[in-house]
Amino acid sequence: MTSMRQGTDGPVTAWVKGAPESILARSSRIDDGTRGRDITDADRAARLALHTEKVSRALRNLAFARRSITPADATTGDIAVIEKALTVLGLVSMIDPIRTAVLEVMADVIAAGVKVNIVTGDFPPTAAAIARQAGLAGDDGLTIVTGTEPAPNSCRCPMPRCSRTLSLAEPSSAGSHQKTKYASSTS
């Protein structure tokens, strides 16, 4: 998502937020806190490793970047023109913790043999971490399926034939950021 703001002296700044891997792929510079400089493969790898570590703890991450553009480029509305050669500013992580009452209810529902569905647009590792926190991952693990993969058992319904199901939203078509369609766990 991009918001453009024009300063009093004429330059336009595109302020961009999005999936860390998408922002990093479109960036040519990084603001390291002391100065702006060219971004390196090591910088990208370090930020992606931080992103991966945070999603494993059920944190939702957004990267932020900026770019100065001409007023003419701003009026095109063309994302390919506006969101290129960005300067990475940083990563923000958020969490929406599972309430204690939800954990208690989930345990009771699962013990009763009820299939559980959760819908989210989260990045697959984030969805898996949330599923584990909610007690939805059985002894045999958790299978994450993105919107680009077929449903298990060739089922047209979003509920695979298993004892527990975690259903998640279709991926967005923008960028390489794959969001989870559903995951399932049987036990």
Secondary structure by P-SEA (a helix, b strand, c coil): cbbbbbcccbbbbbbbbccaaaaaaaccccccccccccccaaaaaaaaaaaaaaaaabbbbbbbbbbbbcccccccccccccccbbbbcbbbbbbbcccaaaaaaaaaaaaabbbbbbbbcccaaaaaaaaaaaccccccbbbbbccccccccccccccccccbbbbbbbbbcccccccccbbbbcc
